[in-house]
């Protein structure tokens, strides 16, 4: 059984609140305060879940520097109260950072639930990720 520390449990809660505030900020026409608060909570929760060293090593790998710069630059732009531009940059950076994870997630969902659309999406992502 996997043991989860108290700090990781707190990190999951903080990450959940961060995602909630980001969603609420988007739904309320890109409210910059909610988006900034959500970004800070999300990054803090992620750090508590996987640790500071693993977080830094994930974000600052050589092949992920472009995605990291877009994601953290988007966070900075949101903090400077330009929420629309910041969220576009963050979204691009997020997809660039987690590009390798999406085929695995879609493949699991497609195989586990046998949903035709997700299986087809997985096959398309699997074909395009070999070019990276």
C-alpha positions, 0 to 999 in steps of 0.5 A, spaced: 500 500 500 502 506 498 503 511 504 501 518 503 504 523 508 500 529 511 503 534 507 501 530 501 494 530 503 494 538 505 497 538 498 492 535 494 487 539 498 491 546 496 491 543 489 484 542 488 482 549 491 487 552 486 484 548 480 477 551 483 479 558 483 482 558 476 475 555 474 472 560 478 476 565 475 475 563 468 467 563 469 467 570 472 470 573 465 477 572 467 477 575 474 485 576 475 485 576 482 481 569 482 486 566 477 492 569 480 490 566 487 488 559 483 495 559 480 499 560 487 495 555 490 496 550 484 503 551 484 504 550 492 499 544 492 504 541 487 510 542 491 507 539 497 505 533 493 511 531 490 516 535 494 520 541 492 526 538 489 522 533 484 518 540 482 524 543 480 527 538 477 520 536 473 519 544 471 527 545 469 528 539 465 532 541 458 527 539 454 521 542 458 524 549 458 520 552 453 513 549 456 516 551 463 517 558 460 510 559 457 507 556 464 511 560 469 511 566 464 503 566 464 503 566 471 507 572 472 502 575 466 496 573 470 499 576 477 501 583 473 493 583 471 493 581 464 489 575 465 487 573 458 494 573 455 496 570 461 491 564 461 493 563 454 500 562 455 499 558 461 495 553 457 500 553 452 505 551 457 501 546 460 500 542 454 507 543 452 509 540 459 504 535 460 504 532 452 507 526 454 502 524 459 496 525 455 497 519 451 497 515 457 491 518 460 487 517 454 489 510 453 487 508 460 481 512 459 479 509 452 481 502 454 478 502 461 471 504 459 472 502 452 469 509 449 470 509 442 472 517 441 477 516 447 481 510 443 481 514 437 484 520 440 489 516 444 491 513 437 492 520 434 496 522 440 500 516 440 502 517 433 504 524 434 508 523 440 513 519 437 515 525 433 518 528 439 
